[in-house]
Structures are given as structure tokens and as C-alpha cells.
Amino acid sequence: MGSALSSTGKVEDDSRGKTESQDPILEKLRGLHVVPPIMKASSGDTTLTDLLVRRTSSQSTPEALDPSTTAKLFALYQEWQRLTAANVAKNQEELGYKIIGVEELTLKILQRMNYASRVLEASATHLKSVQTLQVEVTETKRSLTETLGKYERLCRKVEDMGLHESNIKPVSISNQTQVSCWSR
């Protein structure tokens, strides 16, 4: 049920008799081998500083770094520190610009909200006035309707009594014509 690895680097499937090549990543992993470390720490050295600053009695011991390697390590560390500081400064500057932009947008939004609240307050005041005017218009309309009703009754009464002149004719009341009892 399984597959067997042949000497050609191909996997043979016993159940089907097919051959397929191995995964390239697996081939690379199998090709890796362990190398000896460039620094050997003694039991007392636990940090990078201990390793770099440690002085040994004899420079020929295999655990000590030679001065050129130490200088290279310090140079790499300084370069890394410089790049990191530049990156942090750049990020801080970008954040500063973003904060300024957000503050400006916040001020604009606050101004617009203040304007909108003033408009709403003015509209509320106008609506209160409109309600008062609506009541007044309703009362005026009712009063006008009563007055027109009284006027029509008076016109009918005058006509029934025959007090009007013979050349004056009564006119009915409409919205588009001038209201009068008689027209000439």
C-alpha cells in the first residue's frame, strides 16, 4: 500500500505502478546540512554584549572573536540601529501628518455641525412662528367666512325688500371676482 523511494529520486507507487518526482521543497530540505557556529560561547557568556566585550587571556582560543569580526559586528549593529532610527523617524513624521489631517477634518466637521445646529434652531423658531401664523390664518379664514355669509344674507334681504335700484343687478360671490352685492 505504500510507496517506495528508488535510487533515482522518484517515488514509485506500489499500488498503481506509477512514478512521480518528489516535491522540490522536500528535496531542498534534505539537501540542508548543519554547519558549525561562528562563535562558541563559554558557560559564563549569556548575552551578545558578554560575547562581544569579553577579553580572554590568550587570543588563540577558539571561543574568542578576532578584532575584525568584532568590528564588523559592531558596524552591522550600528547600521541596523541607524536604519531602525530612520524608519522610526519616518513613521513618526507620517503619523504627525496623519494626526494633523485628522485634526483639520475634525475641525471642519465640527464647523459644519455647528452650522447645521444653528440652521436647525432657526428652523425650529420659524416652525413655531408658522404654527402661530397657521392658527391666525385659520381664525381669519373663519372670520372671513362668517363675514361673507352675513354679507350674502344682507344682499338677499335687500333684494327681497326691493330696496335696490332697478338698473343694478346682484352678482354671485366667486373667488376670482370682486365681491359686491350689485354690479352696474
C-alpha positions as a Python dict, from the first residue, in 0.01 Angstrom:
ca = {
    (1, 'M'): (0, 0, 0),
    (2, 'G'): (276, 233, 12),
    (3, 'S'): (533, 398, -197),
    (4, 'A'): (899, 325, -204),
    (5, 'L'): (1182, 568, -274),
    (6, 'S'): (1401, 449, -558),
    (7, 'S'): (1764, 540, -615),
    (8, 'T'): (1665, 776, -899),
    (9, 'G'): (1485, 1019, -664),
    (10, 'K'): (1141, 917, -779),
    (11, 'V'): (860, 778, -575),
    (12, 'E'): (710, 457, -702),
    (13, 'D'): (358, 380, -607),
    (14, 'D'): (329, 5, -547),
    (15, 'S'): (-49, 3, -575),
    (16, 'R'): (-62, 166, -918),
    (17, 'G'): (283, 124, -1061),
    (18, 'K'): (318, 497, -1143),
    (19, 'T'): (624, 711, -1081),
    (20, 'E'): (622, 1079, -985),
    (21, 'S'): (904, 1312, -883),
    (22, 'Q'): (943, 1434, -525),
    (23, 'D'): (841, 1775, -405),
    (24, 'P'): (1120, 2030, -478),
    (25, 'I'): (1086, 2181, -132),
    (26, 'L'): (1145, 1840, 26),
    (27, 'E'): (1450, 1793, -194),
    (28, 'K'): (1589, 2129, -74),
    (29, 'L'): (1519, 2042, 288),
    (30, 'R'): (1701, 1711, 254),
    (31, 'G'): (1992, 1895, 94),
    (32, 'L'): (2044, 2119, 401),
    (33, 'H'): (2317, 2032, 647),
    (34, 'V'): (2424, 2176, 982),
    (35, 'V'): (2732, 2399, 990),
    (36, 'P'): (2940, 2472, 1299),
    (37, 'P'): (2860, 2806, 1472),
    (38, 'I'): (3090, 3104, 1408),
    (39, 'M'): (3105, 3183, 1781),
    (40, 'K'): (3132, 2945, 2066),
    (41, 'A'): (3012, 3074, 2399),
    (42, 'S'): (3163, 2972, 2725),
    (43, 'S'): (2934, 2891, 3013),
    (44, 'G'): (2963, 3244, 3166),
    (45, 'D'): (2861, 3434, 2847),
    (46, 'T'): (2486, 3470, 2816),
    (47, 'T'): (2426, 3790, 2617),
    (48, 'L'): (2562, 3939, 2296),
    (49, 'T'): (2739, 4211, 2495),
    (50, 'D'): (2915, 3947, 2708),
    (51, 'L'): (3033, 3771, 2394),
    (52, 'L'): (3150, 4087, 2216),
    (53, 'V'): (3322, 4261, 2508),
    (54, 'R'): (3477, 3955, 2671),
    (55, 'R'): (3855, 3956, 2685),
    (56, 'T'): (4040, 3635, 2704),
    (57, 'S'): (4389, 3577, 2831),
    (58, 'S'): (4505, 3431, 2504),
    (59, 'Q'): (4380, 3542, 2164),
    (60, 'S'): (4437, 3196, 2020),
    (61, 'T'): (4144, 3031, 2196),
    (62, 'P'): (3871, 2926, 1955),
    (63, 'E'): (3593, 3086, 2169),
    (64, 'A'): (3713, 3445, 2124),
    (65, 'L'): (3631, 3661, 1822),
    (66, 'D'): (3908, 3831, 1640),
    (67, 'P'): (3902, 4214, 1634),
    (68, 'S'): (3800, 4236, 1268),
    (69, 'T'): (3492, 4017, 1326),
    (70, 'T'): (3401, 4224, 1632),
    (71, 'A'): (3439, 4546, 1431),
    (72, 'K'): (3220, 4403, 1154),
    (73, 'L'): (2955, 4303, 1406),
    (74, 'F'): (2961, 4650, 1563),
    (75, 'A'): (2941, 4810, 1219),
    (76, 'L'): (2641, 4590, 1128),
    (77, 'Y'): (2477, 4674, 1459),
    (78, 'Q'): (2534, 5047, 1407),
    (79, 'E'): (2394, 5029, 1053),
    (80, 'W'): (2090, 4837, 1178),
    (81, 'Q'): (2044, 5092, 1455),
    (82, 'R'): (2071, 5382, 1207),
    (83, 'L'): (1820, 5223, 967),
    (84, 'T'): (1581, 5147, 1250),
    (85, 'A'): (1608, 5503, 1385),
    (86, 'A'): (1547, 5644, 1035),
    (87, 'N'): (1246, 5416, 990),
    (88, 'V'): (1104, 5518, 1329),
    (89, 'A'): (1159, 5888, 1248),
    (90, 'K'): (988, 5844, 911),
    (91, 'N'): (693, 5665, 1073),
    (92, 'Q'): (668, 5937, 1339),
    (93, 'E'): (667, 6206, 1070),
    (94, 'E'): (397, 6023, 872),
    (95, 'L'): (191, 5980, 1188),
    (96, 'G'): (234, 6351, 1262),
    (97, 'Y'): (100, 6440, 917),
    (98, 'K'): (-191, 6199, 959),
    (99, 'I'): (-274, 6347, 1301),
    (100, 'I'): (-270, 6698, 1155),
    (101, 'G'): (-501, 6585, 874),
    (102, 'V'): (-741, 6422, 1119),
    (103, 'E'): (-742, 6736, 1334),
    (104, 'E'): (-824, 6953, 1031),
    (105, 'L'): (-1104, 6719, 924),
    (106, 'T'): (-1238, 6718, 1279),
    (107, 'L'): (-1245, 7099, 1285),
    (108, 'K'): (-1428, 7110, 951),
    (109, 'I'): (-1682, 6856, 1070),
    (110, 'L'): (-1728, 7049, 1395),
    (111, 'Q'): (-1785, 7372, 1200),
    (112, 'R'): (-2041, 7202, 977),
    (113, 'M'): (-2217, 7052, 1277),
    (114, 'N'): (-2231, 7394, 1445),
    (115, 'Y'): (-2373, 7547, 1127),
    (116, 'A'): (-2627, 7265, 1098),
    (117, 'S'): (-2734, 7311, 1460),
    (118, 'R'): (-2781, 7686, 1405),
    (119, 'V'): (-2991, 7613, 1095),
    (120, 'L'): (-3199, 7363, 1292),
    (121, 'E'): (-3252, 7614, 1572),
    (122, 'A'): (-3360, 7879, 1320),
    (123, 'S'): (-3591, 7628, 1151),
    (124, 'A'): (-3744, 7535, 1486),
    (125, 'T'): (-3806, 7903, 1561),
    (126, 'H'): (-3962, 7951, 1218),
    (127, 'L'): (-4180, 7644, 1266),
    (128, 'K'): (-4309, 7788, 1593),
    (129, 'S'): (-4390, 8109, 1405),
    (130, 'V'): (-4557, 7910, 1129),
    (131, 'Q'): (-4779, 7734, 1379),
    (132, 'T'): (-4882, 8069, 1527),
    (133, 'L'): (-4945, 8206, 1177),
    (134, 'Q'): (-5142, 7896, 1085),
    (135, 'V'): (-5369, 7949, 1384),
    (136, 'E'): (-5410, 8316, 1292),
    (137, 'V'): (-5486, 8230, 927),
    (138, 'T'): (-5742, 7972, 1036),
    (139, 'E'): (-5912, 8226, 1262),
    (140, 'T'): (-5904, 8492, 988),
    (141, 'K'): (-6049, 8246, 736),
    (142, 'R'): (-6327, 8152, 977),
    (143, 'S'): (-6397, 8521, 1043),
    (144, 'L'): (-6397, 8598, 670),
    (145, 'T'): (-6633, 8308, 602),
    (146, 'E'): (-6872, 8438, 868),
    (147, 'T'): (-6850, 8791, 727),
    (148, 'L'): (-6917, 8669, 371),
    (149, 'G'): (-7211, 8465, 495),
    (150, 'K'): (-7355, 8773, 669),
    (151, 'Y'): (-7293, 8981, 355),
    (152, 'E'): (-7480, 8731, 134),
    (153, 'R'): (-7773, 8723, 377),
    (154, 'L'): (-7782, 9104, 380),
    (155, 'C'): (-7774, 9111, -3),
    (156, 'R'): (-8066, 8864, -19),
    (157, 'K'): (-8258, 9062, 238),
    (158, 'V'): (-8209, 9388, 43),
    (159, 'E'): (-8316, 9214, -276),
    (160, 'D'): (-8623, 9065, -113),
    (161, 'M'): (-8727, 9405, 21),
    (162, 'G'): (-8683, 9565, -320),
    (163, 'L'): (-8458, 9840, -188),
    (164, 'H'): (-8215, 9821, -473),
    (165, 'E'): (-8232, 10029, -789),
    (166, 'S'): (-8374, 9871, -1098),
    (167, 'N'): (-8057, 9906, -1311),
    (168, 'I'): (-7832, 9733, -1050),
    (169, 'K'): (-7817, 9354, -1074),
    (170, 'P'): (-7696, 9126, -793),
    (171, 'V'): (-7381, 8925, -859),
    (172, 'S'): (-7295, 8593, -704),
    (173, 'I'): (-6980, 8566, -496),
    (174, 'S'): (-6685, 8381, -651),
    (175, 'N'): (-6314, 8356, -575),
    (176, 'Q'): (-6200, 8541, -888),
    (177, 'T'): (-6440, 8831, -898),
    (178, 'Q'): (-6472, 9133, -677),
    (179, 'V'): (-6727, 9075, -403),
    (180, 'S'): (-7019, 9314, -420),
    (181, 'C'): (-7391, 9293, -392),
    (182, 'W'): (-7464, 9469, -717),
    (183, 'S'): (-7274, 9540, -1033),
    (184, 'R'): (-7357, 9822, -1269),
}
